[in-house]
Amino acid sequence: MTQEMREPTFLMLTALADGPKHGYALIEEVDRVSRGHVRLKVATLYAALDRLEKEGTIRIAREERVQGRVRRYVELTPDGVGLLAEEVARREVTVAEARRRLALRPAFGGAL
Amino acid sequence: MTTVDDTPWRRALRAYPSSWRDRHGEAMLGTLLDEAEAQGRDEPSRGERIALMRSGLAVRILGWMPQPAREAVATASAATGFALAMVFAVFSGFGERVDWRLPPEGQNLDPQASPGLIAAGLWAIAFVLILCGATRAARIALTATAVAGVGVFVYAQIDPLAGPRAIVTVTLTVFALLVLLAPVRARLAAGVTAAVTTGILLFFHLSFEVPPGSPSDAIWTRVLTAEFTGFLAGAVWVLSLLTAIVRARTVARLVAAVAGVWTIVWLIRLTMWDVATGMLGLAVVVAVGAVGVGIFRAGARWGHGTHPREGAA
């Protein structure tokens, strides 16, 4: 993937990394993973899921009916797992570089 | 059974086309009801209704266009709209407004500012915000630009001597709306495209000896003629084809978007001068586009058949 992955997509894929989840569980998980910074709207979630499904990043694992409501569980495809791993590696390199540069600052850094 | 009456949510989901509802409607409804139950609501919140309506309309209008294509069109429109706004501001923003209803001695020949400068100024602000990565602020500025464009258009109909030609406001408004299709994240590409487009427009302005202070239609009658915009669109389409052949996909997508944007400029130019010719131009674009898509799909099928993807069973 040549384009930079957007934060909500990264959070959604991260939330799905440990197994399939249904829509509301995914919203809650993204909220938790982002420490309350990102709360997906249902409309945004399904627009993203539709796009990711078309790209082959996720797929429908199963559907259940609970209290008369449909719960659709989605999961990462092997391509999706690879994509997330690539993005994690890319972010780790950036974070390591940021740490290295911060360590190079003089002790009085920022006092000037 | 669910204890909440789902009718209001089903009604809100009608904003989506039926094909989308067939695929996602029940799952979406389940998620909406799960969230409502967790929040103790028995009807959709106002924000939820607005989000569903906005998203549904977006799917209805843009569902056929893949996200990368949408982003490329937004980027190309941002660059082209900004270039046109700046060229308008420099060459037609200030000038003597000659009122043919008054005798020569009654003319006010002091340079006067065109109301179109409001839309051009907002375009500049929006583009700077795009380059700074302030996506949300840029979208607000672009919305304001579109509103200002419509306002100036109406004002110019009331007082034709004060406002710019309708083609100026229509073009600037259409491009502001096109940028709203998707957030512009390819900032470097937007900046480079804007610089190249501005350079081309300036070059032709100087070649055709269009001086600053010219009437707002000077660019459309002397530079952006139907022939020139058509030629430019065709040339950029050829360039996009060449970049696609060398498999520079991201560049090809952006160049194709620029070509599409110039095709829109060409169609606007044709339509604003003569609606029948504009419709004929649109028919030609649709026909050529259909043939192009057919060839592309046939080529993709052929490529898929002869070069199976790596890892395919």
HADDOCK unambig.tbl for C-alpha pairs under 7 A between the chains (distance, minus, plus):
assign (segid A and resid 23 and name CA) (segid B and resid 31 and name CA) 5.46 0.50 0.50
assign (segid A and resid 24 and name CA) (segid B and resid 31 and name CA) 5.21 0.50 0.50
assign (segid A and resid 24 and name CA) (segid B and resid 34 and name CA) 6.40 0.50 0.50
assign (segid A and resid 24 and name CA) (segid B and resid 35 and name CA) 6.52 0.50 0.50
assign (segid A and resid 42 and name CA) (segid B and resid 32 and name CA) 6.59 0.50 0.50
assign (segid A and resid 43 and name CA) (segid B and resid 51 and name CA) 6.26 0.50 0.50
assign (segid A and resid 43 and name CA) (segid B and resid 52 and name CA) 5.62 0.50 0.50
assign (segid A and resid 43 and name CA) (segid B and resid 55 and name CA) 6.23 0.50 0.50
assign (segid A and resid 67 and name CA) (segid B and resid 1 and name CA) 4.32 0.50 0.50
assign (segid A and resid 67 and name CA) (segid B and resid 2 and name CA) 4.95 0.50 0.50
assign (segid A and resid 68 and name CA) (segid B and resid 1 and name CA) 4.84 0.50 0.50
assign (segid A and resid 68 and name CA) (segid B and resid 2 and name CA) 5.47 0.50 0.50
assign (segid A and resid 69 and name CA) (segid B and resid 2 and name CA) 6.95 0.50 0.50
assign (segid A and resid 69 and name CA) (segid B and resid 30 and name CA) 4.80 0.50 0.50
assign (segid A and resid 70 and name CA) (segid B and resid 26 and name CA) 5.98 0.50 0.50
assign (segid A and resid 70 and name CA) (segid B and resid 27 and name CA) 5.21 0.50 0.50
assign (segid A and resid 70 and name CA) (segid B and resid 30 and name CA) 5.15 0.50 0.50
assign (segid A and resid 71 and name CA) (segid B and resid 27 and name CA) 5.83 0.50 0.50
assign (segid A and resid 71 and name CA) (segid B and resid 30 and name CA) 6.14 0.50 0.50
assign (segid A and resid 72 and name CA) (segid B and resid 27 and name CA) 5.75 0.50 0.50
